[in-house]
């Protein structure tokens, strides 16, 4: 785990529960306080978030929202909603003129995905179960496992036929 190092007015990058977070911090004392608080909160929650791609800058909002889920299906649905609205807000803030689709899926299940225009990918852990989180412009997804809310949730403009979901191109 990296320890916080900050220089006045620069960005701080830290690793928490296998994830990297970049924040604007004005002084070393604030950085250390934030780092210690997040370490304690992540340890107590039993939930981790790992971010591999975040072109929208939404990881911190997702991290704070997933800590409060009290049941698995609630966690999956809340995660999808949190990511969707964070992506929507970020797209507006950056004047991207798009609405993105979101898929949250239990990575212990088999699946096929063909997403286009991925702007965020990360994973979250709930009670030992790893979930993939995608934010993307269009594509297809086939769930080859259990289709219950405890295993997947998705938001966007789509057509669904059983376990097959086709996401329509993003619009503003």
N, C-alpha and C positions, 0 to 999 in steps of 0.2 A: 504494500500500500504506500503510495506517495504521501509525503507530508506537505502541508501547504507552504509555498514560498511566494511572496508577493512583493511587488515593487509598486510604489504609489502611482495610481492612475493606469496600471496595466491590467492585463487579464490574468487570472489565476486558473490553472488547470490542476484538478485533483482527481484521484481515483478513490471511489467509494463502492464497496460491494461489487467489484469487478466492472465498474463503469467509470467513464471519464466525464467530468463536468467542467465547463468553462464558464466563469462568472466574472463580472466586473467588480473589483474590490478596491476600495480606496486606501486601506492600510493593513498592515500585517496583523494587528490585534483583531480586527474584524474578520479577517480570513481564518485565523486560528479558531475563533469563537464559532463561526459558521461550520468549519470543518468538524470540530468536536461535536456540535449539536447534530449534524447530519449522520455522523458515525453512530451515535447513540440511537437515534431514531431508526436507522436502517437495521441495526442489530436487534432492537426491540420488536420491530414489525414482522420479521421473518420473511420479508419481501425484498427482492433485489431487482435492479434494473440495469441492464447492460445495453449501451447504445453503440451501434456500429456506424450509422449514418444519420445525420440530423441536419439537413439543409434548411429546415424551417426554424430551428432553435427552440424546440418544444420539450426537450428532455426533462428539464427541471420541473415543469408543471406536471408532467406525467408522474414523475417520482413522488411528488408530494401527495398526489391524489390516490395512488395505488396503495399507500400505507394503511388506509382506513377500511378496506374491504373486510367484511366479517364472514362471508361465505363464498364458496368458489364460483357459483354462477353469478353472484353479485359482483365479484371481483372482475370476471371476464366482461360482463356488460358495462361496468363502470370504466374499465380500462379502455374499451372501444369508444365510449362516449367522451371520455377525457381526451383521448388522442384526437378524435374527430374535431372537437371544438377548439382544441389547442392549435391544430393544423389550420382550421378555418380562420381563426384569429390571426395567426402568423401570416397566412397568405394575404389577408387584408392589410395587415401592418406593412408588409413588404410590397404591396400593390402588384401581386402576382396575377390577379384576375382569374383565379381558379378555385374550385372546390375539389378537394381530394377525397378519395375513398380510403377506408380503413379496414384492415383485416387483423383480428387477433385469433391465434390458433394454437392449440395444445401441440407442442412439437414432439410429444411422445406418440402422436397419431400419424398415420401415413397421409400424405397429401401431394398434390401437384399444383404448382402455381406458375403462371405466366403473366407477371405484372409488368407494365410499361410505365416509365416515368416515376420510378421509386424515389421519393424525397426523404423518407425516413425508414430506417429499419433498426429495431432493437429487440431485446427480449426481457421478459419479466419472469420472476419466479414466485409462485404462490404455493406454500405448503409443499415444497419440493418438486412442483410441476413447472416446467419451463414453457412459456408462451412466446411465440413469435409475434411481433407487431410490425405491420407494414402500413405505410402511407404512400399512395401511388395515384397515377392519373387514369389508368384503365387496365384491363386484363381479365384473366380467367383464373378460377380456383376450383379444385376438386378435392373435397373432403373424403378421404378413403377410410375414415374411422367413424367414431360415434358422433352424431350430429347434435348432441345436446348443448345447452347454454354453458355447461361446465367445460366444454372443449373449444367452442368457437363463437365469435360474434363479429359482425361486419356491418358497416354503414356506408352508404353512398347511393348512387343510381345504378341499379343492377336488375338483371333478370335471373331468377333462381329456378332450377328444376332439380328437385331432390338435393343431392350433395354437390351439384354443379352450379357455380355462380359466375355469371358474365357481367363484369363491371363496364358500364358505358363510359365513353370519353368524358373527361372532366369539363365542367362548365363553370362560368362565374355566377 
